[in-house]
Amino acid sequence: MARTRASDYDDKRRAILDRSAELFAAHGYDRASMSRIAEACGVSKANLYHYYRDKDEILFDVIRLHLEELLEAVEAADRPGLAPEPRLRSLAGALLEAYRDADAQHKVQINHLGLLSSERQAEVKASERELVRLFSEAIAGVAPHLAGTALLKPVTMSFFGMVNWHYLWFRPGAGLTRADYADLVTRLIAEGARGIAEERVPEVRVVGG
Protein backbone atom coordinates (compact mmCIF):
# COMPACT_ATOMS: atom_id res chain seq x y z
CA MET A 1 0.00 0.00 0.00
CA ALA A 2 1.31 3.42 -0.96
CA ARG A 3 2.32 5.64 1.92
CA THR A 4 -0.09 8.56 2.35
CA ARG A 5 1.25 12.07 2.80
CA ALA A 6 0.81 13.90 6.08
CA SER A 7 -1.59 16.85 6.02
CA ASP A 8 1.31 19.23 6.66
CA TYR A 9 3.57 17.69 4.00
CA ASP A 10 3.59 20.79 1.79
CA ASP A 11 4.23 23.11 4.75
CA LYS A 12 7.19 21.04 5.89
CA ARG A 13 8.55 20.84 2.36
CA ARG A 14 8.35 24.62 2.08
CA ALA A 15 10.09 25.03 5.44
CA ILE A 16 12.91 22.82 4.18
CA LEU A 17 13.25 24.97 1.06
CA ASP A 18 13.29 28.22 3.02
CA ARG A 19 15.94 27.00 5.46
CA SER A 20 18.00 25.48 2.66
CA ALA A 21 17.91 28.77 0.76
CA GLU A 22 19.32 30.51 3.84
CA LEU A 23 22.11 27.94 4.09
CA PHE A 24 22.97 28.11 0.39
CA ALA A 25 22.98 31.91 0.47
CA ALA A 26 25.08 32.18 3.63
CA HIS A 27 27.56 29.35 3.16
CA GLY A 28 27.41 28.32 -0.48
CA TYR A 29 25.77 25.33 -2.09
CA ASP A 30 28.86 23.12 -1.91
CA ARG A 31 29.16 23.46 1.87
CA ALA A 32 25.50 22.68 2.62
CA SER A 33 25.32 18.90 2.87
CA MET A 34 22.10 16.96 3.38
CA SER A 35 23.21 16.34 6.96
CA ARG A 36 23.68 20.07 7.54
CA ILE A 37 20.33 20.86 5.94
CA ALA A 38 18.60 18.27 8.14
CA GLU A 39 20.22 19.73 11.23
CA ALA A 40 19.20 23.26 10.31
CA CYS A 41 15.64 22.12 9.68
CA GLY A 42 15.45 20.27 12.98
CA VAL A 43 14.74 16.91 11.36
CA SER A 44 16.64 13.67 10.96
CA LYS A 45 18.51 12.99 7.77
CA ALA A 46 16.19 10.04 7.13
CA ASN A 47 13.18 12.32 7.50
CA LEU A 48 14.71 14.84 5.12
CA TYR A 49 15.00 12.14 2.47
CA HIS A 50 11.25 11.62 2.79
CA TYR A 51 10.87 15.07 1.21
CA TYR A 52 13.91 15.35 -1.05
CA ARG A 53 16.18 12.69 -2.48
CA ASP A 54 19.22 15.00 -2.79
CA LYS A 55 20.29 18.61 -2.45
CA ASP A 56 20.26 19.12 -6.24
CA GLU A 57 16.51 18.63 -6.11
CA ILE A 58 16.29 21.08 -3.20
CA LEU A 59 18.29 23.70 -5.13
CA PHE A 60 16.04 23.28 -8.14
CA ASP A 61 12.88 23.73 -6.09
CA VAL A 62 14.27 26.77 -4.26
CA ILE A 63 14.93 28.53 -7.57
CA ARG A 64 11.88 27.21 -9.40
CA LEU A 65 9.44 28.20 -6.67
CA HIS A 66 11.05 31.62 -6.21
CA LEU A 67 10.76 32.46 -9.91
CA GLU A 68 7.23 31.10 -10.13
CA GLU A 69 6.17 33.30 -7.22
CA LEU A 70 7.82 36.37 -8.76
CA LEU A 71 6.07 35.73 -12.08
CA GLU A 72 2.73 35.08 -10.40
CA ALA A 73 2.96 38.36 -8.45
CA VAL A 74 3.89 40.39 -11.52
CA GLU A 75 1.20 38.80 -13.70
CA ALA A 76 -1.42 39.50 -11.02
CA ALA A 77 -0.38 43.16 -10.92
CA ASP A 78 -0.30 43.65 -14.68
CA ARG A 79 -2.95 45.99 -16.06
CA PRO A 80 -2.33 46.36 -19.81
CA GLY A 81 -5.17 48.88 -19.97
CA LEU A 82 -3.37 51.35 -17.69
CA ALA A 83 -1.43 54.27 -19.08
CA PRO A 84 2.14 53.12 -19.84
CA GLU A 85 3.95 54.68 -16.89
CA PRO A 86 1.43 53.59 -14.21
CA ARG A 87 1.54 50.10 -15.70
CA LEU A 88 5.32 49.95 -15.40
CA ARG A 89 5.07 51.34 -11.87
CA SER A 90 2.56 48.64 -10.93
CA LEU A 91 4.82 45.89 -12.26
CA ALA A 92 7.91 47.32 -10.55
CA GLY A 93 6.06 47.62 -7.25
CA ALA A 94 4.78 44.06 -7.47
CA LEU A 95 8.25 42.70 -8.19
CA LEU A 96 9.83 44.57 -5.29
CA GLU A 97 7.07 43.39 -2.95
CA ALA A 98 7.61 39.81 -4.12
CA TYR A 99 11.28 40.17 -3.16
CA ARG A 100 10.27 40.99 0.44
CA ASP A 101 11.62 38.32 2.82
CA ALA A 102 13.11 36.47 -0.16
CA ASP A 103 16.70 37.76 -0.11
CA ALA A 104 18.13 34.29 0.38
CA GLN A 105 16.11 32.78 -2.46
CA HIS A 106 17.02 35.68 -4.71
CA LYS A 107 20.71 35.34 -3.92
CA VAL A 108 20.56 31.60 -4.61
CA GLN A 109 18.89 32.24 -7.96
CA ILE A 110 21.57 34.72 -8.99
CA ASN A 111 24.58 32.74 -7.76
CA HIS A 112 23.63 29.09 -8.14
CA LEU A 113 21.25 28.71 -11.07
CA GLY A 114 24.19 27.65 -13.22
CA LEU A 115 24.72 24.59 -11.00
CA LEU A 116 21.46 23.02 -12.17
CA SER A 117 21.37 20.47 -14.96
CA SER A 118 20.73 21.86 -18.44
CA GLU A 119 17.18 20.48 -18.37
CA ARG A 120 16.38 22.13 -15.05
CA GLN A 121 18.02 25.37 -16.11
CA ALA A 122 15.81 25.41 -19.19
CA GLU A 123 12.71 25.07 -17.02
CA VAL A 124 13.51 27.91 -14.64
CA LYS A 125 14.86 30.14 -17.39
CA ALA A 126 11.45 29.94 -19.05
CA SER A 127 10.05 31.83 -16.05
CA GLU A 128 12.92 34.33 -16.23
CA ARG A 129 12.22 34.94 -19.92
CA GLU A 130 8.54 35.54 -19.25
CA LEU A 131 9.40 38.10 -16.58
CA VAL A 132 11.72 39.85 -19.00
CA ARG A 133 9.04 39.78 -21.71
CA LEU A 134 6.44 41.41 -19.46
CA PHE A 135 8.77 44.22 -18.40
CA SER A 136 10.10 44.68 -21.92
CA GLU A 137 6.53 45.14 -23.15
CA ALA A 138 5.81 47.66 -20.39
CA ILE A 139 9.01 49.60 -21.10
CA ALA A 140 8.15 49.69 -24.80
CA GLY A 141 4.88 51.25 -23.70
CA VAL A 142 6.61 54.22 -22.04
CA ALA A 143 9.13 54.48 -24.90
CA PRO A 144 7.38 53.27 -28.08
CA HIS A 145 10.29 54.37 -30.23
CA LEU A 146 12.36 51.54 -28.67
CA ALA A 147 9.89 48.82 -29.64
CA GLY A 148 11.48 46.50 -32.17
CA THR A 149 14.94 48.03 -31.77
CA ALA A 150 18.07 46.45 -30.36
CA LEU A 151 18.06 48.97 -27.50
CA LEU A 152 14.90 47.62 -25.89
CA LYS A 153 16.67 44.63 -24.37
CA PRO A 154 19.56 46.63 -22.82
CA VAL A 155 17.08 49.12 -21.34
CA THR A 156 14.97 46.26 -19.95
CA MET A 157 17.99 44.54 -18.46
CA SER A 158 19.07 47.87 -16.95
CA PHE A 159 15.73 47.89 -15.13
CA PHE A 160 16.46 44.43 -13.74
CA GLY A 161 19.95 45.57 -12.80
CA MET A 162 18.40 48.19 -10.54
CA VAL A 163 15.83 45.94 -8.87
CA ASN A 164 17.71 42.63 -8.76
CA TRP A 165 20.59 44.02 -6.71
CA HIS A 166 18.60 46.23 -4.38
CA TYR A 167 18.87 43.60 -1.64
CA LEU A 168 22.56 44.49 -1.22
CA TRP A 169 21.78 47.97 0.09
CA PHE A 170 18.05 48.23 0.78
CA ARG A 171 17.10 48.25 4.47
CA PRO A 172 13.44 48.52 5.52
CA GLY A 173 12.80 51.61 7.60
CA ALA A 174 16.05 53.25 6.56
CA GLY A 175 15.24 55.77 3.87
CA LEU A 176 13.19 54.67 0.87
CA THR A 177 10.26 52.28 1.14
CA ARG A 178 9.75 49.63 -1.50
CA ALA A 179 6.99 51.76 -2.99
CA ASP A 180 9.33 54.77 -3.08
CA TYR A 181 11.98 52.74 -4.86
CA ALA A 182 9.43 51.41 -7.36
CA ASP A 183 8.54 55.03 -8.13
CA LEU A 184 12.20 55.98 -8.51
CA VAL A 185 13.08 53.08 -10.80
CA THR A 186 9.99 53.74 -12.92
CA ARG A 187 10.94 57.41 -13.34
CA LEU A 188 14.56 56.60 -14.15
CA ILE A 189 13.59 54.06 -16.79
CA ALA A 190 10.69 56.02 -18.28
CA GLU A 191 12.44 59.38 -18.44
CA GLY A 192 15.75 57.89 -19.48
CA ALA A 193 14.20 55.79 -22.23
CA ARG A 194 12.24 58.75 -23.52
CA GLY A 195 15.42 60.79 -23.52
CA ILE A 196 16.89 58.44 -26.08
CA ALA A 197 14.32 59.87 -28.50
CA GLU A 198 16.27 63.13 -28.57
CA GLU A 199 18.79 61.35 -30.78
CA ARG A 200 18.30 58.81 -33.51
CA VAL A 201 17.97 55.39 -31.94
CA PRO A 202 21.18 53.64 -32.99
CA GLU A 203 21.29 50.25 -34.57
CA VAL A 204 22.89 48.33 -31.73
CA ARG A 205 23.99 44.73 -32.08
CA VAL A 206 23.47 42.99 -28.73
CA VAL A 207 26.10 40.30 -28.18
CA GLY A 208 24.56 37.05 -27.08
CA GLY A 209 21.06 37.77 -28.31
N, C-alpha and C positions, 0 to 999 in steps of 0.2 A: 504494500500500500504506500502510495506517495505521501511524503511528509508534508503536512499542511503548514502554511506560513502563520506566524504569530500575528495578531492584530496590529502590533506596533512594528512590524517588520520594516515598512517603508521609513518610519521615523528613525529607527535605529540605523538603517542604511544611510540616511541623510546625515545623521550625527557622525558616522564614520567618515563620510566624505568631507564634512566641515572640519573635523579635527585633522584629517590627513592633509587637507589643503594648508592648514596652519603649519603642520610639520614640514611639508614640501617647501613652503614659502620661507620658513625660518632657517631650515637646515639643509635644504637641497633634496632633490628626489633620491639621489644615490645613497644618502645617509639615513633615509627613513625606511628601515626594514619592516617586514610584516610584524615582527616581534615588537618593535618600537611603536608601530601604529596601534597594535592591540593594547599595549601598556597605556598609551595616551588616551585611548578610548575607554579604558577601564574594563576591558573584556579579555578573556583568554584568547590565545592564538587560535585554538580550535574553534572557538565561537566566531572569531573574525572570518575564518575560512567558510563559515556558513553563509556569509554575506558576499564575500569576494574571494576568488580563487588565487589572485596574486595582486601585487601593487600596480602592475601595468593596467589592470582593469580598473583599479581605483583611480589612477591618474586620468584615464580616459573619461570616467564618469564625472570627475571633478570639473574637467574642462568642458565636456559636453553639456552638462547640466547648467554650468555658468553661462555659456553662450546661448543656450536655449532660453534661459530666463531673461537675459539681456534682450534678445530678439522679441520675446513675448511682450516685454514691457514697452519696447519701442513701437511695435506693431499696434498695441492697444492705445498708444498715445497719438498715433498718426491720424491726422485729419486733412486729407488731400484737398478738401474744400476750403480750408483756411487760406488767408492771404499768405504769400510765400514766407515772409519773415516770421510771423507767428507760428507757422507750421514748423519751421526749422527750430524755433525756440522750444516748442512743445516736445519735439524729438530729443533735443539736447537735454532738456530738463528730465525727461523720462530716463535717458541713459545714465545721467549722473545720479539719479535716485536709485536706479538699479544697481549702481556700484556701491551704494551704502552698505556697510558691514560685509563687503565682499572683497576687501583688499587682498586677502590671501588667495582667493580663487583667481582674482585678476592677475596677480603676480605669477601664479602657476601657469596661467594661460600664456602669458607673455614669454616666460622663461623656459617652459618645459613642453610646450606643444610639439616641438620638433623631436621629442623622444618617443612619441607615439609611432605605431606602425603606419606605413603609407596608407593603408585602408582606413584606419581610424583618423588619421590626419585629414583625409579627404572628407570624411563625414563631418567633422567639426568645422572644417574650413568652408563647408557649404553654408553654415550659419553665419560665419564671418562675412562671406561674400554677400549674403542677403542684407546684413546690417550696412555694409558699405553701399549697396545698391540703394537702399532707402534714403540714406543721407546724401548720396550723390544726386538723387532725384530732387530732394529738398533744396540742395545747394544750387542746382540748375534752375530751380524756381526763383531764387533771389537774384540769380545772375544768368538770365536766359542766354546771354551771348556766349556763355561757356559750354552750353549744351552741345554735345557732339564734337567738342574740341579736345585736344590732348591735354589741356590744362585742367579739365574738370577733375580728373583723378588726383593730380597733385594737390589741388585745393581741398578735395574731400579728405585725403589722407592727412593734410595739415590740420583739419578739424579733429581727426582722431588723435593726432599727436598732442593736441591740447588737452583732450579729455582723458585719454588713456594713461597719461602720466601724472594726472592731478593728485593721485594718491601719495606721491612722493613728498608733496608739500602741503596739501590741503589738511587743515585741522578744524573740525567742527567747533564753532564758538569762538574761533580766532580769526576775525576778519570777515571774509565773504561767506555767505551761505551757499549751498548748492544751487539754489534758485538764482542768486546773484551771479554765480559763475556761469550758469547757463545763459543768462542775459549777456554777459560779457563776451563769451565765446561766439554767440549768435551775432552780436554787433561786429566783432572783429572779422568773422567770416563774411557776413553780408556786405559790410562796407568795403572790406578789402577786395572782395570778388568784384563788386561793382566798379571799384577803382581801376580795375584792369581794363575796363571799357574805355578809359581815357586814351589808351593806346591801342593799336591794332593787336588783336589776340594773336600771338605768335604760333607758328606751327611747331609744336614741341613734340619730339619723339621721346616717349617714356620708356626707359630701359626696363626690360622685364615685364612688359605688358602695359 
